[in-house]
Amino acid sequence: MVKAICHSPLAIRCRFTSRQSPIASRQSLPFTGEVALDFSLGDLPVRVKVLTLNIWGLSGNWERRCHLIAKLLKQEQPDIVGLQEVCYLRGSGLVGENQAVILARIAGYPFWHFVPAHRSETKTIGQAVLSRCPITAVDILPFPSDPSDPKDTEDRVALWVRVALGRGIEFCVTHLSLSRKARERSVRELVAWLWRISDAPKILVGDLNDEPNSPPIQFLLTETNPPFVDAWQSVNGAEGGYTFPSHNPKHRIDYVLFSPPDAFVVEEVRLVGDVPDAGGIYPSDHLGLVATLKFAK
């Protein structure tokens, strides 16, 4: 059973099915089938600001990095945030809580949703969405690891939400495998799943673990119908955009994508988290990406 967060006076009837459970959330209502939203949310907002960041789990100096990430979120004020490598480790203090909960609390996000992808004896790691507006619907797509593939060692997951901005914004965050074979399989499953949910415009963000000219990314940009648009590339072409590693970025593997191409106009897109603190600590081992998307219609 999938659960959703809703702190809103809106009357909601939503039903979803999913292949994975349980998931953690701030406040939850059960879903048991397909979407049936029973309210009017008015006109779409003029624009939406989104941010994606792989937060590197509990690696590095998490206590310090936590406050750097929260500071970044407060400075940028994105409407919706997609986080990858979000970790929960039993313990106390900042180490013992779900990282999404900590960041939501410190940065002032009242709505959040976390879904586990991979579990071990000591920790759970997955994806999360933080939002300034209510999350009214949730679905998940698991990408189970392939035991026969030595590079595909962890289960992965995509998290889709609908956020109550205007008539609703569909936003998805994922973190793809280190295996090229698995990534190629996952993007095909991902696209088919997203358009089965609805035909509304989609924003897709995350650490896709591949360069722009790779087969998985090219599938998203050129082979799907409708294709996705790479927000960075639409403004900057093939120049820059490198996100990993943060101290000396050489790889562009983190993305803000949207579909269909005529759904949004990219007003701004840039890298964030690229300045270390006085002690040389970066918010993460990845740089973040923030984009402001204007609704085109």
Secondary structure as GFF3:
##gff-version 3
##sequence-region A 1 297
A	DSSP	beta_strand	2	4	.	.	.	ID=ss1
A	DSSP	beta_strand	24	25	.	.	.	ID=ss2
A	DSSP	beta_strand	29	31	.	.	.	ID=ss3
A	DSSP	beta_strand	47	54	.	.	.	ID=ss4
A	DSSP	alpha_helix	62	76	.	.	.	ID=ss5
A	DSSP	beta_strand	80	89	.	.	.	ID=ss6
A	DSSP	three_ten_helix	93	95	.	.	.	ID=ss7
A	DSSP	alpha_helix	99	107	.	.	.	ID=ss8
A	DSSP	beta_strand	111	119	.	.	.	ID=ss9
A	DSSP	beta_strand	123	131	.	.	.	ID=ss10
A	DSSP	beta_strand	135	143	.	.	.	ID=ss11
A	DSSP	beta_strand	156	163	.	.	.	ID=ss12
A	DSSP	beta_strand	169	175	.	.	.	ID=ss13
A	DSSP	alpha_helix	180	197	.	.	.	ID=ss14
A	DSSP	beta_strand	202	207	.	.	.	ID=ss15
A	DSSP	alpha_helix	215	218	.	.	.	ID=ss16
A	DSSP	pi_helix	219	223	.	.	.	ID=ss17
A	DSSP	beta_strand	229	230	.	.	.	ID=ss18
A	DSSP	alpha_helix	231	236	.	.	.	ID=ss19
A	DSSP	beta_strand	254	259	.	.	.	ID=ss20
A	DSSP	beta_strand	264	272	.	.	.	ID=ss21
A	DSSP	beta_strand	288	295	.	.	.	ID=ss22
###
